[in-house]
Amino acid sequence: MTQPDTWYVAFGPDKPVKTNDNATGTVRSTRTFKSEVDAKLFAMQILAKGWSASAGTLNPHQPKQVISASQIEKWADPRVNA
């Protein structure tokens, strides 16, 4: 049996994106990961693109963790936590 995904990273560009009908909107996507390390590595790639991201644990994983966009760089960067 494989280990379930326990982490997610939600991400997208900071600037609104134009759609075909000339409306603007924010395009956000989410990826899930089996480990916190994998989620952190992906978040660092997203931040390197200049995009925003947030992260956290998926239900029913305990303890519940939510990392806001304002906290994600500190959470994801191993140099900050060293």
N, CA, C and O atoms as a GROMACS GRO file, in nm:
protein
  328
    1MET      N    1   0.084  -0.119   0.000
    1MET     CA    2   0.000   0.000   0.000
    1MET      C    3   0.088   0.124   0.000
    1MET      O    4   0.186   0.131   0.075
    2THR      N    5   0.055   0.220  -0.082
    2THR     CA    6   0.137   0.342  -0.091
    2THR      C    7   0.094   0.442   0.014
    2THR      O    8  -0.020   0.443   0.060
    3GLN      N    9   0.188   0.525   0.051
    3GLN     CA   10   0.163   0.631   0.149
    3GLN      C   11   0.077   0.739   0.083
    3GLN      O   12   0.105   0.780  -0.029
    4PRO      N   13  -0.028   0.784   0.152
    4PRO     CA   14  -0.113   0.889   0.093
    4PRO      C   15  -0.042   1.024   0.094
    4PRO      O   16   0.048   1.049   0.174
    5ASP      N   17  -0.085   1.112   0.004
    5ASP     CA   18  -0.034   1.249   0.005
    5ASP      C   19  -0.082   1.318   0.132
    5ASP      O   20  -0.198   1.306   0.169
    6THR      N   21   0.008   1.388   0.198
    6THR     CA   22  -0.028   1.456   0.322
    6THR      C   23  -0.007   1.607   0.316
    6THR      O   24  -0.053   1.678   0.406
    7TRP      N   25   0.062   1.658   0.212
    7TRP     CA   26   0.090   1.801   0.200
    7TRP      C   27   0.037   1.853   0.068
    7TRP      O   28   0.027   1.779  -0.030
    8TYR      N   29   0.003   1.982   0.065
    8TYR     CA   30  -0.034   2.048  -0.060
    8TYR      C   31   0.042   2.179  -0.070
    8TYR      O   32   0.081   2.239   0.030
    9VAL      N   33   0.061   2.223  -0.194
    9VAL     CA   34   0.112   2.358  -0.222
    9VAL      C   35   0.017   2.418  -0.325
    9VAL      O   36   0.000   2.363  -0.434
   10ALA      N   37  -0.044   2.530  -0.290
   10ALA     CA   38  -0.130   2.606  -0.382
   10ALA      C   39  -0.044   2.720  -0.436
   10ALA      O   40   0.027   2.786  -0.360
   11PHE      N   41  -0.052   2.744  -0.567
   11PHE     CA   42   0.040   2.840  -0.626
   11PHE      C   43  -0.021   2.905  -0.750
   11PHE      O   44  -0.117   2.856  -0.809
   12GLY      N   45   0.038   3.017  -0.787
   12GLY     CA   46  -0.004   3.087  -0.908
   12GLY      C   47   0.071   3.217  -0.921
   12GLY      O   48   0.139   3.261  -0.828
   13PRO      N   49   0.059   3.280  -1.038
   13PRO     CA   50   0.127   3.409  -1.060
   13PRO      C   51   0.065   3.517  -0.972
   13PRO      O   52  -0.053   3.512  -0.940
   14ASP      N   53   0.147   3.613  -0.934
   14ASP     CA   54   0.098   3.724  -0.852
   14ASP      C   55   0.006   3.817  -0.929
   14ASP      O   56  -0.086   3.876  -0.873
   15LYS      N   57   0.032   3.830  -1.059
   15LYS     CA   58  -0.046   3.922  -1.141
   15LYS      C   59  -0.167   3.850  -1.199
   15LYS      O   60  -0.159   3.732  -1.232
   16PRO      N   61  -0.279   3.921  -1.211
   16PRO     CA   62  -0.396   3.860  -1.276
   16PRO      C   63  -0.365   3.821  -1.420
   16PRO      O   64  -0.284   3.886  -1.487
   17VAL      N   65  -0.428   3.716  -1.466
   17VAL     CA   66  -0.405   3.665  -1.600
   17VAL      C   67  -0.528   3.694  -1.686
   17VAL      O   68  -0.641   3.671  -1.643
   18LYS      N   69  -0.504   3.745  -1.808
   18LYS     CA   70  -0.617   3.772  -1.900
   18LYS      C   71  -0.670   3.640  -1.956
   18LYS      O   72  -0.593   3.551  -1.992
   19THR      N   73  -0.801   3.628  -1.961
   19THR     CA   74  -0.863   3.510  -2.020
   19THR      C   75  -0.913   3.544  -2.160
   19THR      O   76  -0.903   3.660  -2.202
   20ASN      N   77  -0.967   3.447  -2.232
   20ASN     CA   78  -1.012   3.470  -2.370
   20ASN      C   79  -1.122   3.575  -2.380
   20ASN      O   80  -1.129   3.647  -2.480
   21ASP      N   81  -1.205   3.585  -2.280
   21ASP     CA   82  -1.317   3.679  -2.288
   21ASP      C   83  -1.281   3.819  -2.235
   21ASP      O   84  -1.368   3.898  -2.202
   22ASN      N   85  -1.149   3.847  -2.227
   22ASN     CA   86  -1.098   3.976  -2.182
   22ASN      C   87  -1.117   4.004  -2.033
   22ASN      O   88  -1.080   4.111  -1.984
   23ALA      N   89  -1.172   3.909  -1.961
   23ALA     CA   90  -1.183   3.925  -1.817
   23ALA      C   91  -1.048   3.887  -1.756
   23ALA      O   92  -0.971   3.811  -1.814
   24THR      N   93  -1.021   3.940  -1.639
   24THR     CA   94  -0.897   3.902  -1.572
   24THR      C   95  -0.933   3.820  -1.450
   24THR      O   96  -1.038   3.838  -1.388
   25GLY      N   97  -0.845   3.730  -1.417
   25GLY     CA   98  -0.867   3.645  -1.300
   25GLY      C   99  -0.735   3.589  -1.253
   25GLY      O  100  -0.634   3.596  -1.323
   26THR      N  101  -0.735   3.534  -1.136
   26THR     CA  102  -0.616   3.474  -1.081
   26THR      C  103  -0.621   3.325  -1.108
   26THR      O  104  -0.718   3.258  -1.071
   27VAL      N  105  -0.518   3.273  -1.171
   27VAL     CA  106  -0.511   3.131  -1.200
   27VAL      C  107  -0.426   3.068  -1.091
   27VAL      O  108  -0.306   3.096  -1.080
   28ARG      N  109  -0.487   2.981  -1.012
   28ARG     CA  110  -0.414   2.912  -0.906
   28ARG      C  111  -0.429   2.763  -0.928
   28ARG      O  112  -0.532   2.714  -0.974
   29SER      N  113  -0.325   2.693  -0.894
   29SER     CA  114  -0.324   2.548  -0.905
   29SER      C  115  -0.279   2.490  -0.771
   29SER      O  116  -0.226   2.561  -0.686
   30THR      N  117  -0.300   2.362  -0.755
   30THR     CA  118  -0.259   2.293  -0.633
   30THR      C  119  -0.194   2.161  -0.670
   30THR      O  120  -0.244   2.089  -0.756
   31ARG      N  121  -0.084   2.129  -0.604
   31ARG     CA  122  -0.021   1.998  -0.616
   31ARG      C  123  -0.010   1.936  -0.479
   31ARG      O  124   0.006   2.007  -0.379
   32THR      N  125  -0.020   1.805  -0.473
   32THR     CA  126  -0.009   1.736  -0.345
   32THR      C  127   0.120   1.654  -0.341
   32THR      O  128   0.175   1.616  -0.444
   33PHE      N  129   0.166   1.628  -0.218
   33PHE     CA  130   0.294   1.561  -0.197
   33PHE      C  131   0.285   1.464  -0.081
   33PHE      O  132   0.204   1.480   0.010
   34LYS      N  133   0.369   1.362  -0.085
   34LYS     CA  134   0.373   1.261   0.020
   34LYS      C  135   0.454   1.307   0.142
   34LYS      O  136   0.433   1.257   0.252
   35SER      N  137   0.545   1.402   0.121
   35SER     CA  138   0.629   1.446   0.233
   35SER      C  139   0.640   1.598   0.237
   35SER      O  140   0.620   1.667   0.137
   36GLU      N  141   0.672   1.648   0.355
   36GLU     CA  142   0.692   1.791   0.374
   36GLU      C  143   0.814   1.838   0.296
   36GLU      O  144   0.814   1.949   0.242
   37VAL      N  145   0.918   1.756   0.288
   37VAL     CA  146   1.039   1.792   0.215
   37VAL      C  147   1.007   1.814   0.068
   37VAL      O  148   1.052   1.912   0.009
   38ASP      N  149   0.930   1.724   0.007
   38ASP     CA  150   0.892   1.740  -0.133
   38ASP      C  151   0.810   1.867  -0.154
   38ASP      O  152   0.830   1.938  -0.253
   39ALA      N  153   0.719   1.895  -0.063
   39ALA     CA  154   0.637   2.016  -0.072
   39ALA      C  155   0.725   2.141  -0.063
   39ALA      O  156   0.704   2.238  -0.136
   40LYS      N  157   0.822   2.139   0.026
   40LYS     CA  158   0.912   2.254   0.041
   40LYS      C  159   0.996   2.275  -0.084
   40LYS      O  160   1.014   2.389  -0.128
   41LEU      N  161   1.047   2.167  -0.142
   41LEU     CA  162   1.128   2.180  -0.264
   41LEU      C  163   1.045   2.239  -0.378
   41LEU      O  164   1.094   2.325  -0.452
   42PHE      N  165   0.922   2.194  -0.391
   42PHE     CA  166   0.836   2.248  -0.496
   42PHE      C  167   0.802   2.394  -0.468
   42PHE      O  168   0.802   2.476  -0.560
   43ALA      N  169   0.775   2.428  -0.344
   43ALA     CA  170   0.744   2.567  -0.309
   43ALA      C  171   0.860   2.660  -0.343
   43ALA      O  172   0.839   2.772  -0.389
   44MET      N  173   0.983   2.614  -0.320
   44MET     CA  174   1.099   2.696  -0.353
   44MET      C  175   1.108   2.720  -0.505
   44MET      O  176   1.146   2.829  -0.548
   45GLN      N  177   1.072   2.619  -0.585
   45GLN     CA  178   1.071   2.637  -0.731
   45GLN      C  179   0.967   2.742  -0.771
   45GLN      O  180   0.992   2.824  -0.859
   46ILE      N  181   0.852   2.738  -0.708
   46ILE     CA  182   0.745   2.833  -0.738
   46ILE      C  183   0.788   2.974  -0.699
   46ILE      O  184   0.767   3.068  -0.775
   47LEU      N  185   0.846   2.988  -0.581
   47LEU     CA  186   0.891   3.120  -0.536
   47LEU      C  187   1.002   3.174  -0.627
   47LEU      O  188   1.010   3.295  -0.649
   48ALA      N  189   1.087   3.087  -0.680
   48ALA     CA  190   1.194   3.130  -0.770
   48ALA      C  191   1.138   3.186  -0.900
   48ALA      O  192   1.202   3.268  -0.965
   49LYS      N  193   1.018   3.144  -0.938
   49LYS     CA  194   0.951   3.199  -1.057
   49LYS      C  195   0.890   3.336  -1.030
   49LYS      O  196   0.846   3.403  -1.123
   50GLY      N  197   0.889   3.377  -0.904
   50GLY     CA  198   0.827   3.503  -0.868
   50GLY      C  199   0.678   3.490  -0.842
   50GLY      O  200   0.607   3.591  -0.834
   51TRP      N  201   0.630   3.368  -0.830
   51TRP     CA  202   0.488   3.344  -0.803
   51TRP      C  203   0.464   3.337  -0.653
   51TRP      O  204   0.558   3.327  -0.574
   52SER      N  205   0.338   3.342  -0.615
   52SER     CA  206   0.303   3.328  -0.474
   52SER      C  207   0.257   3.185  -0.448
   52SER      O  208   0.215   3.113  -0.540
   53ALA      N  209   0.267   3.145  -0.322
   53ALA     CA  210   0.228   3.009  -0.285
   53ALA      C  211   0.185   3.007  -0.139
   53ALA      O  212   0.222   3.093  -0.060
   54SER      N  213   0.106   2.907  -0.107
   54SER     CA  214   0.074   2.874   0.031
   54SER      C  215   0.076   2.722   0.040
   54SER      O  216   0.076   2.654  -0.063
   55ALA      N  217   0.079   2.669   0.160
   55ALA     CA  218   0.091   2.524   0.176
   55ALA      C  219   0.022   2.480   0.303
   55ALA      O  220  -0.022   2.561   0.385
   56GLY      N  221   0.015   2.349   0.319
   56GLY     CA  222  -0.042   2.295   0.441
   56GLY      C  223  -0.061   2.145   0.431
   56GLY      O  224  -0.026   2.083   0.331
   57THR      N  225  -0.116   2.089   0.537
   57THR     CA  226  -0.143   1.946   0.540
   57THR      C  227  -0.286   1.921   0.496
   57THR      O  228  -0.375   2.003   0.515
   58LEU      N  229  -0.305   1.805   0.436
   58LEU     CA  230  -0.437   1.763   0.389
   58LEU      C  231  -0.511   1.690   0.501
   58LEU      O  232  -0.449   1.622   0.583
   59ASN      N  233  -0.642   1.705   0.505
   59ASN     CA  234  -0.722   1.629   0.600
   59ASN      C  235  -0.716   1.482   0.562
   59ASN      O  236  -0.714   1.453   0.443
   60PRO      N  237  -0.712   1.390   0.652
   60PRO     CA  238  -0.726   1.403   0.797
   60PRO      C  239  -0.592   1.409   0.870
   60PRO      O  240  -0.586   1.380   0.990
   61HIS      N  241  -0.483   1.445   0.800
   61HIS     CA  242  -0.350   1.446   0.863
   61HIS      C  243  -0.350   1.536   0.986
   61HIS      O  244  -0.402   1.647   0.984
   62GLN      N  245  -0.290   1.486   1.092
   62GLN     CA  246  -0.278   1.561   1.217
   62GLN      C  247  -0.131   1.565   1.257
   62GLN      O  248  -0.062   1.466   1.233
   63PRO      N  249  -0.079   1.669   1.314
   63PRO     CA  250  -0.150   1.794   1.341
   63PRO      C  251  -0.167   1.876   1.213
   63PRO      O  252  -0.083   1.873   1.124
   64LYS      N  253  -0.276   1.947   1.206
   64LYS     CA  254  -0.307   2.032   1.091
   64LYS      C  255  -0.207   2.148   1.087
   64LYS      O  256  -0.182   2.212   1.189
   65GLN      N  257  -0.151   2.172   0.969
   65GLN     CA  258  -0.059   2.285   0.952
   65GLN      C  259  -0.101   2.366   0.830
   65GLN      O  260  -0.137   2.310   0.726
   66VAL      N  261  -0.097   2.496   0.843
   66VAL     CA  262  -0.128   2.588   0.734
   66VAL      C  263  -0.015   2.689   0.726
   66VAL      O  264   0.019   2.754   0.825
   67ILE      N  265   0.044   2.700   0.608
   67ILE     CA  266   0.152   2.795   0.587
   67ILE      C  267   0.102   2.900   0.488
   67ILE      O  268   0.076   2.869   0.372
   68SER      N  269   0.088   3.021   0.536
   68SER     CA  270   0.034   3.129   0.452
   68SER      C  271   0.141   3.179   0.355
   68SER      O  272   0.259   3.147   0.369
   69ALA      N  273   0.098   3.256   0.258
   69ALA     CA  274   0.190   3.313   0.159
   69ALA      C  275   0.297   3.398   0.226
   69ALA      O  276   0.411   3.402   0.179
   70SER      N  277   0.262   3.465   0.334
   70SER     CA  278   0.360   3.550   0.402
   70SER      C  279   0.462   3.468   0.482
   70SER      O  280   0.567   3.522   0.519
   71GLN      N  281   0.434   3.342   0.510
   71GLN     CA  282   0.524   3.257   0.588
   71GLN      C  283   0.599   3.155   0.503
   71GLN      O  284   0.693   3.091   0.552
   72ILE      N  285   0.560   3.138   0.378
   72ILE     CA  286   0.609   3.023   0.302
   72ILE      C  287   0.758   3.027   0.272
   72ILE      O  288   0.823   2.922   0.272
   73GLU      N  289   0.814   3.144   0.248
   73GLU     CA  290   0.957   3.149   0.219
   73GLU      C  291   1.039   3.102   0.338
   73GLU      O  292   1.134   3.026   0.322
   74LYS      N  293   1.003   3.146   0.456
   74LYS     CA  294   1.073   3.103   0.578
   74LYS      C  295   1.055   2.952   0.599
   74LYS      O  296   1.150   2.884   0.638
   75TRP      N  297   0.935   2.900   0.574
   75TRP     CA  298   0.907   2.757   0.592
   75TRP      C  299   0.985   2.673   0.492
   75TRP      O  300   1.039   2.568   0.528
   76ALA      N  301   0.991   2.716   0.367
   76ALA     CA  302   1.047   2.633   0.260
   76ALA      C  303   1.199   2.642   0.248
   76ALA      O  304   1.262   2.546   0.205
   77ASP      N  305   1.258   2.752   0.284
   77ASP     CA  306   1.401   2.774   0.262
   77ASP      C  307   1.484   2.715   0.374
   77ASP      O  308   1.476   2.764   0.487
   78PRO      N  309   1.565   2.610   0.348
   78PRO     CA  310   1.644   2.549   0.454
   78PRO      C  311   1.748   2.642   0.514
   78PRO      O  312   1.790   2.623   0.629
   79ARG      N  313   1.791   2.743   0.440
   79ARG     CA  314   1.890   2.838   0.494
   79ARG      C  315   1.829   2.927   0.601
   79ARG      O  316   1.900   2.972   0.692
   80VAL      N  317   1.700   2.954   0.592
   80VAL     CA  318   1.633   3.040   0.689
   80VAL      C  319   1.616   2.967   0.821
   80VAL      O  320   1.630   3.027   0.928
   81ASN      N  321   1.587   2.837   0.814
   81ASN     CA  322   1.562   2.758   0.936
   81ASN      C  323   1.687   2.698   0.996
   81ASN      O  324   1.679   2.634   1.101
   82ALA      N  325   1.802   2.716   0.933
   82ALA     CA  326   1.925   2.654   0.983
   82ALA      C  327   1.979   2.723   1.106
   82ALA      O  328   2.082   2.682   1.159
   0.00000   0.00000   0.00000
